[in-house]
Each structure stands twice: as structure tokens, then as C-alpha cells.
Amino acid sequence: MLAALSTEHKIGMLVVAGLFIAFALASSFLFPRYWPQFPGSRGLTAFVVGSVALFVAMLLAVELFAVEEEEAEAGNEPAAVEETQTTEPETTTSDEETTTTSETTTSETTTTTPTITETATQTVAVSGTEFAFKLTPGDVHPGAVVFRLSNDGQIPHDLTVEGPGVDDAKTPVIDPGQNADLDVELQKGDYELYCSVPGHREGGMELDLKVS
């Protein structure tokens, strides 16, 4: 950096540096020789202030002279004219024909409807009077059957069914004018229908039913 400074700046830097070096050497070797207690309690403040002042002066000299020299060199440099040639790239736009082929695949789904082997529930109307049962319809087929009892008599009645797969299935005892349903699963065979109210079956309130 010293080689780049002017003569005046070099002299300034050397003066400040010389003062700093002389103060340091004197404080280290000369003053303790003649003043063993240097700097002592009285001279400590002056020694610290002097050291700081010289250090700050050294920093300022370096900063000031170096900056002035850089500014001077920057002012003497000829302005460089930079010719910037901007080349705009040529963009060639080509039309691309995109053919989108949509292939529709039709999947044929075959739904097989299972064969219903079970017959629909058969409803049989049963009219109960004193002392007989009447079925409508009279033909009953195997499968789920609902016996719909209607008490068309003057006293309470019920309906009891016994036969293959059915054991003592009955409706509650209902009063005249009321209805009650009895759901049973019938098989092929002979069934007995009767009223379980004491004395009614013996009075003739029974019926044989053949399911086929």
C-alpha cells in the first residue's frame, strides 16, 4: 500500500508511525530505566490516554491517506466506454399440430340375475266363528305363509298351527272384531289348524290343511 501512496501521504504515515513506535519503545525500555515504578499510580492515566491517542491517530492516518489516494487514482482513470451489443435471439415459432386421439373403450357388463327359487310369501285369510275356520284361498303352497286371523265371531278365539316343521305356533287370543297374523314356514305335508281356547276345538273349530 505504501508504494501506491504519494510522497506527502508517505511522509504523514511515517511521522505517525514513528511517533507510535518511539512511544512504545520509550515506555518499554527508556522510562522504566530511570523510573522503576513507571508509570506509577499518578502517571497511569496519562500513559493510557497517550497510548490510546497514538493508536487512534495511527488508524486515522491509515484510513485518511489510503482513501484519498484511492479517490485520486479513480479520478485520473479515463472513462471506459463499454459497448454492449445486445443480440436479441431470434425466436422461431413453429406450429405443432397435435392430434389427440381419444380411444373410448366400451366395456360390456353382463349382469346375471340369479334365479329366485323361493316363492313369494303367501297370505291366507282365516275367518274364525263359533265354531269353524274358513280359509281364503283354500290352496296353500310350501314356503312362507302368513295366516291372517279375523275374529268374526262373538267370543275370543285364536289360531294354532301344527305339522311338519311347525310345532304349536299360534296367534294371541283376540276379541271379536280384532285381527292377528301368524307367520310360519310350511313344507309339503298335512297340517292341523285349530283354536286352542278350551272347548273350541272340541266344538268343531279345527281344520285339516294339505300343503302341496
Summary of the structure (lengths in Angstrom):
residues: 212
radius of gyration: 63.7
end to end distance: 126.6
largest distance: 157.0
contacts: 448
relative contact order: 0.10
helix: 32%
strand: 25%
